[in-house]
Amino acid sequence: MDVCHLRSSKIQDISFQLHKGEVLGIGGLTDCGMHELGRLLYGIIPPDSGYVLAFGHHLKGIDCAIAHGIGYLSKNRDDESLMTASTIRDNICLPSLRKLSTGPVLLPSKTLSFANKWADKLNVKMQNVDQYVSDLSGGNKQKVVIAKWLGYNADIFIMDCPTRGIDVGVKAAIYRLIEQLKKDGKAIVMISEELPELIGMSDRVLVIKNGKESAWFDRSPQLSETTIIEYMI
């Protein structure tokens, strides 16, 4: 992914390259613009100027991002990443409906098998895949979000606060999954308000302050929260 001179009401001239098998961490204060950057990358909001390239294609909107293998985990999970009034099965299958369809026909047996496969891989704690997502805990909701993009076989993951509001056990499971995604050659943008998460999981860290690039850091045993905070405030 190539991000070239993105500008919006909260972002000022952000550029970077995201590589296969890399976790690019993005951090800053809550209102620094990093969450809007994630929405810009996925096409939820259009930039005032600049552009995003993925696999040689200009990304213009959510449909375009999905078509080119990009999955998005929103900080506002219930509002933007899930259909909470629908089942686990519906949520997991949604991006992959074309793949699961035989012509105009969507066979229940096929969606059931697909949803069970990916819910099991993520160890979603549930009664069955026809349980409503609204009944799940925060951590299991997040597993459903990840499961739908794994099932879709996304190559790029934009994760905005991926461990927000979940317990320690699920958080550790998500960290292990991110490491596996790296090994599989997936590329990950991880936006986080938690400095230990940024330092521990990222290959590179971009610090944003007032919508601008404030600092870049490579993974290092010497990188500390104190150093990052200096460039955040």
N, C-alpha and C positions, 0 to 999 in steps of 0.2 A: 504494500500500500504506500502510495506517495501522497503526502499532504502538502499542498503548495499555497502558501501565503493566504491562509484562511482568515477572513475578517467577518465579524458580525457585531451586534450591539455590545457583546461582552468579550469578544475575542479580537485581538489585534495582531495580525501578521504571524500566525503560527504555521511553521513548516517542519516536517520530519519525514523520515522513511521508516516503515515498519517491515521487519524481515521475517522470513520463515523461521519457525523455531525460537521465536523471541517473545519475551514478556516486556512490553514497554509500559512502565509505570508512570502515571501522571498524578501529581499531587499539588496541594496548595490549600489555602483557606477555603472554607465552604463556598463563599461567594466570589472566588477568584475567576470563575469562568470555565473551570475544568469540566463541570457537568454539562454545560452547553456545548463544549467541544465534542463530547461524546455524541450528543444529539446531531451536531453538524456532520460528524464522520458517517453517521448512519443515514443521513438524509431526512431526519425528522423535521429539521428546520433548514431552509436554504441559506447559504452564506451570502453576505453582501458582495464579497469578491473572493477570488481564489477558488481552488477546486480540490477534489479528492479523486485519485486514480487507484483502481484495483484491477490487477491483471490486464493493464492497458486500457481499461474502460473508465470513462468519466462517470462518477456516481451522481445520479440526479434523482434523489428520492428513495424512499424505503423499498419500493418494489425493485428498483435497480440494484440496490445493495443486496437484497436477498437473492436475486437472480445470479449475482456474482459471488455467492458463497460467504456472505457476511451475516453473522448472528449478533444480536444485541441483548444485553442484560441491563435493564434500566434500574437506576436507583429507586425509582417509584415502581416497584415490582408489581403490585396489585393493579395499578392503573395502566401501565404501559407494556408489561411483559407477559401478562396472563389474562385469560378470560376467566375471571373468578366465578362467574355464574355458569360455567361449563365444566365438563368432566376432565379428569386427568388425560383420558384417551383423546379427547378433542384437542386439548392443548398440545400434547406431544405430536399429534399427527398434522396439525395445521400447516406448518411450512412445507410438508412433504406430500400434500394431497395429490398433486399431479403425479408424483412417483407411485403413489399407492392406488391410483385409479386405473381401471381397465376401460379405456375409452371414456364414456360419460358415466360409467358405473363405479361406485365406491363400495367395495364389499366389506361388510362388518367384520368378517373373519380376518381380513387382511389388516384392517386398522387395529383390531384387538391384538393380533400377533405382534404388530409393530410397536404398539404402545406398551405391551407387556415386556417386550425385549428391552426397551430403553428405560422403562421404569425400574426394571430389575437391575440393569447395569448401574443405575444411580442409587440403588437401594432405597427407593422411595418408600417410606412407611405409610401404608394405605390399606384400606379394606380390599379394593380392587381398582382397576383403571377406570371404572365407571363411577367412582366416587367424585363428588364435586371438589374442585380445587380449593374452594373457600373453606372447606373443612380441615385443610392441612395446616400444620405448623409453618412458621416462616422458613425454616430450613428445608422442609420438604417441598414447599412451593418453589424455592430456588432450585432444588434438584429437578423439578418438572421443567422449569425454564431452560436449564442446561440440557436436559434430556431431549427437548425438541430440536435444539440446534445440533446436538450430536447425531440424532437420527437423520437430520437433514444433511449431515456431513459438511458443515460449514468449515471453511478454511481460515477465516479471520473471525475472532471473537472480540467484541467491544464490551467490556465488563465494567459497569459503573457501580462501585461499591458492592462487589460480588458477595461479601460476607456480612453485609449490614443486617442486623436484626436476627441473627441466627446463633445457635448455641455452639459451644467450643468443639463438640464432636463433629458437627456438620462442617464447621469452618475448616477443620483439619482435613476432612474428606475432600472439600473443594480445592484446598491447596495441593493435595496429592493429584487431583484430576488435572489441575493447571500444569503441574510438572509432566504429567503424561501427555497432555496436549502438545507441550513443547517438544517432547521426544518424537511425537508423531508428525512434527513439522508444521503444526498450526501456529498462527501468529495471533498475539493477544495484546490488546490495549487494556490495561487495568487502571481505572481511575479509582483512587482511594483517598479517604480522609484519615486513614490509619497509617502512621509512619512506620511502625514495625512491619506491617504488611508490605508496604512499598519497598522497604529495604530488603526484606527477606525473600520476596518473590520476583523482583524486577531485575532484568539484565541491564536496563538503563532506566533512569528516572528523569522525567521532565518536570521541573517545578514551574508553576504558573503563578504570577502575581499581577493583579489588576488587569487580567486578560492578556498579558504578555509573557513571553519566555523569560523566566528569571534565571534559571540555571539548568545545566545538564550534568548528570552524574552517571558513571558506569558502576556496575556492581563491584563492590570492594569491601573487604573486612573492616576497613577503616571508616567507611561511610557511617555517619551517626545521625541520630535524630536532631541533635543540636546544630549540625552543619546544615541540614535541610531547612530547619526552622529559620535560620539566618536569612535565607532567600525567599521565605514565604511571607514574612511580616515586614 
